Amino acid sequence: MQETTILGVDVGATGFKGGLVDVTTGTMLTERFRFDTPQRTPAAMAYTFRSLIDHFDYTGVVGVGFPAVVHPQRSR
């Protein structure tokens, strides 16, 4: 795999979505893959995240986005 390829992951309220992305062009290199968001426990979230990584048989850098409202001292 090239150094310019990362696994991009969007952790949303209803699903974990991910795909391999070329960071120099912003081009998706694979089709997006989705798992339903599990119960919101650390173990369930970690298992689903790992399942997404395993789906792509990926071992490199991962970029992740989480939904949140950002405030200077906290997030919700």
Stockholm file with secondary structure:
# STOCKHOLM 1.0

chainA/1-76         MQETTILGVDVGATGFKGGLVDVTTGTMLTERFRFDTPQRTPAAMAYTFRSLIDHFDYTGVVGVGFPAVVHPQRSR
#=GR chainA/1-76 SS CCTTEEEEEEECSSEEEEEEEETTTTEECSCCEEEECCCSSHHHHHHHHHHHHHHTTCCSCEEEECCCCBCSSCBC
#=GC SS_cons        CCTTEEEEEEECSSEEEEEEEETTTTEECSCCEEEECCCSSHHHHHHHHHHHHHHTTCCSCEEEECCCCBCSSCBC
//
